């Protein structure tokens, strides 16, 4: 069917692509990269990363109907790759241990960004697993040369020169950063102690109060309505603990926040089956639909007062991207370089 919406789902066992054949009814058509632990899907759909240190490439991204298996572009032994950020002339990849690799030739060759590597060594960033994770790379909505990174247990850093040099702007923010994003020109960060907005003139991060649960992971921004969506829990847990009996004693919620009213609204049922399996897999669209994928395999859509369980996978869900060619045509970058 032409113009079908698609959800790209990254799991511990590869990439699934679901198609919508009726309203809120989806079916799985493809399963690629089996046995690969998928960690991210780029905004264009062309780049897919894995926690085995791999980056995969597909020239057509979301726009192809069959989505041929991506070509292996790079392998980084003993490192995890968490994300890829695309600009017109270069690509950045975020790693564990915390660091950035950059490619000027559309992924053919990669070099480490030395300035950040030096900073990481000096700060001795470490986490509960031994090393910090560079999980987010985003650009400024108006300043092309400005790039921001979010590092779990090492805070937020900014570059004003396309990633050549970096400045730590964590200041008072909890360095346990899970997700960063812009809402207009406001920089937001979800952390292990809530969600914060950066006030650059004061060099401080201000907590956006009212959220009943403090451990915040996923974040998706709806610019048109000045709203954002997030998922959070009472206390930390995640992919390493989903087999423990922690569902009944750990509150969980998917929330909508309106900057117009300053109010959080809980979208999920209080006793959600995803309570013990929270992930960062959260995305939304201009229709107000919120898609959430849990580590127990539940794929859920929240839309107003309705809750629709779209699928149940036998895999941990790590990341989501919704592709609707009518609404998301801006996913295609202008002036993309061709792979050589």
N, C-alpha and C positions, 0 to 999 in steps of 0.2 A: 504494500500500500504506500502510495506516494505521500510524503510529508508526515510520516509517522514520527512521533516523539520517541526519543531514545534515552535510556538511563545507562550510563557506563558505570559498572560496579567493580571496584578493585577489591580483591579478597586475598586471603592467605594462599589460595590455590588458583591464582590467575584472574583474568579479566572476563566478566560477563557483560553481555549487552542485552538489555530488555527493550522490547518494542511495545508501544501502546496500541492495541487493536480496537478497544472501546474505552470510553471514559472510565478511568481507574481500573482498567483491566490490562494487564501486561503479560507478555510471554517472553521466555528466554530463547534467543535465536542463535547466539554465538557464545563460545567459551574458548578464549585464546590464552596463550602463555600459561598453560597448566603447570602446576608445581612451582610457579613464581609467586612470591609474596609481594603483591602490588601495593605500593605505598602512596602513589599519587598519579593523577591524570591532569595534564596541563590544560589551561583555559581553552586552547585551540583544539584539544584532542589529539594532537600530533605526537606528544611525548608522554611516555609512560615509564615510571620508575619502579624499582623493586628494592626490597630490603636485603637482596643478595648482591647489591652493588652494581646493578645493571640499569642502563637507560635504553629504551626502545623507541623507535621512530616510525611514524606513518605519515607520508606526505599529505594525504587528504584529510586526516583527522576525522572529525565528526561528520563531514559532508559525504563520505562514501557510504553506500548502502550495505556493502558486504564486509567492510572493514577487514582487509587482509592483514595477516599477522605482521606486526611491526618488525622492521629489520634491526638487529642488534647493533647499536651504535658504539657503546662503550662499556667497559667492565672495570670496576674499581675494587680490586681485591681487598678483603678485610675491611670494607667500608659499606655502610648503608647509604642508599640514595633516597632522600625524602621528597624532593620536589625539583621542578624545573621552572625557571622564569624566562619568558621570551620578550626580547625587544627586537627592533628592526635589524640591528647589526650584530647582535650577540645573544648568547644563551648562558644562563647561570644555573648551576646545579648545587643544591644544598645537601650536605653529607653528615654522617657520624663516622669518626669524630668531627666536631663542629668545624666546618670549613666550606669553602666555595670553590668549585671548578668553573672555568669560563671557556666557551668556545666562540671563535669568531667566524667559523666556516660551517655553521649550521650542524654542529655535532660531529664533524669528521675528526677533529683533534681537540683536545682539552688541556688547559693549563690551570694550575692551582693559583688562586688569588693570594699572593704572598702576604699582603698586609693583614688580612684577616687571620691567616694561619699564624703569623707572629703574635697577634693579639691573643689568639686562643691559647697558645703555648704559655704566654706570660700570665694569663688569668688562671691557668690550670683548671679549666672548666670541667666539672665532673657531675655525674648524676647517679641515681640509684643503680644504674646498670654500668657505671664506670666511666661514661663519657657523655658529653652534651650532644644534643641532637638539633641540627639546623633544619627546622621543619617548614619554615615559611619564608618566601621571598616575594615581595610585592613592590610595585612602583607607585610613585605619587600620582594622583589623578591629573595634575596640571604641570608638574615639573619633571620632564622626561629624564633628567640626569639624576634625580633623587631615587634611591632604592633603599628599601627597609628589609631587615631580616629579623625573624623571631626565633630564638634559640631556647629550647627547653633546658632550664636551669642556668641560663646565661643571659636572659633578658632580650632587649631590643637594641639593634645597632643600625646606623644610617650611613649611607654614602651619598655625597652630593656630586660625585664625578663618575657616574656609571659603574660603580663598584671597584674603582681603583684604590680608594682609601676609605676607612671606616671609623666612625665615632660611636662610642657607647652612649646611648641615651636612655639607659635603664633607670637611672636616678633612684627614686623611691619605689619603683615598681617591683613587685614580687618577681624574681628572675625565672620562676617556673612558668614560662610563657608557652602556651599551647597553640594559639592562633592569633594572627594580626590581620587587620583589614582597615580600609578607609571607608567612612561614611561621609560623602562629600570630601571635605578636607580635614575631617577629624580622624586621627589615628586611634584605633581601638586595639586592645589586647586582652585576650582571655588568659587567665592564670589559675593557679591552684588556690587562689584566695578571692576570686571574683573577676569582674570585667572592668577595665579602666580606659579612660580617655586621656590622651596626652595634651598637656597645655604647654606649648613650646615656650611662650614668653616667660613663664614662671619656672620652666624646667622641672615640672612635676607631673605625675600621673594622678588623676582624680578618679576615685571609684564611682561607678554608676550604681548608686544604692537602690535597694528595693528587691533584689534577688534573694529568695529565701534559702537557696543552696549555694555554697561558696566555691565548690570545685568545678570550674568551667572549662570545657574543652572546645567543641565545635562552635563556629561562628559563620553566619551567612548574612550579608547586608542587602537590603532592598532600598536602593538609592531613591527611587521615585517617591516612596512614601516616608522616607526618613525613619525606617524601621530596621531592626536587625533581629535575627533569630539565633538562639544558642541552646546548647544542651549542657546540663550540669548535674552534679550529685552532691550529697552531703559530705562525702569523704572520698579520697582517691581510690580508684581501682581501674582495671583495664584489661588489656589483652592477656596479661600474664596471670590473671586471677579469675577468669570467667568460670572456671570449674569449681571454685570455692562456693560454699553456702553463704553468699553475701547478698542475695537478692532481697531477703525479707528485712534486713537491718540496715539497708542503705537507700535512702530516698533518691529519686531520680526525676528529672523534668526536662522537657523541651519547652522553651519560653519564647514569646514574642515581646519585643520592647519597642514602644513608640516614643520617639524623641519629642513628639508634639504634646503628649500627655504625661510622659515620664513614668509610665506604668508598665509593669511586666504582666503578661497573661500566660498562664500555663496551658499548653496545647494538648498534652497527653493525659491519659487516665492516671490517677494517683497510683494505682497498683499496676504499673506497666510491666509487661513481661521482659522488657529490655533493662530493667533496673540493675541487674548484675552484669551487664555486658555493654557498657558505654563506650562509644568510639567517637572519633572526630568527623565521621562521615555525615555531613549535613550540607544541604544546598536548598535554594529556594528560587522562585521566579516572580515576575511582575504580577502574576495572577494571585499571589499570596499563598501558593502551594509550598509546603515545606516537606522535603524528602529527607528521611533519616535512615541510615543503615547501622544496625547494631552488631556487636561482635558475636552475638548468638545467631546471626543470619537473618534477623527480621528486617524487612524493607517496608517502611511505613510512610504514608503521605498524610500530612495534616493540612486541612483546608477549611478555615473557619471553625465550625463546630463539628465537622466530620473527621473521622479517623479511618483510614483505609489501609489495611495490610495488603500490600501488593504482591509480596512473595516471601518465601521462607527458604533461604539457601542453607546448604549443609556446610557452610564456610563462614569464617570470620569476615565481616565486612570492614574494610579499612578506609575506603574513600568512595565518593560519588561525584558524578557530573551529569547534570541533566542537559540534554541537547534538544532544543526546539528551534528549528531553523527560522521560524517566523519571529521569535523573540530574541534569539541569541546569535543573530548574524554578525554581531560585533566581535564574536570570538575569533574571527579571521583577522590576523594582523595585517596592517598596511605595509606594503613594500617588503614582504618576506624575502629573505635570501633563499636561493635554491640550494639544495644539498648537492655538493660537488662529488 
